[in-house]
Amino acid sequence: MEDTFRQFERHLSPIQAIEDELLPPATPEELDVAEQKLGIKFPEEFRQLYMWRNGNKGDLFLFGSYRISPLIEILELYKSARTSMEKTGIK
């Protein structure tokens, strides 16, 4: 998988300021905490992706109309959704 990420980085390198847009890798500990907070176990491929780059900062869409959301954003969206569900009585 690391070869795939290196190839992807080479493909992205011509894009102006790509390094400023991509976040540094997540640590295994950060991924463990996210799994615990979400109550799930990430697939190994997901962990590898986030240990390559912990998402991107803004609205740069690397895959058509999709972007890699940072772990913190995923956790914030989850928390917001849970709060909304609790307010409406959904479990």
Sequence and secondary structure as in RCSB ss.txt:
>XXXX:A:sequence
MEDTFRQFERHLSPIQAIEDELLPPATPEELDVAEQKLGIKFPEEFRQLYMWRNGNKGDLFLFGSYRISPLIEIL
ELYKSARTSMEKTGIK
>XXXX:A:secstr
 HHHHHHHHHHHTTSTTHHHHB     HHHHHHHHHHHT    HHHHHHHHH   BSSS  SBTTB    HHHHH
HHHHHHHHHHHHTT  
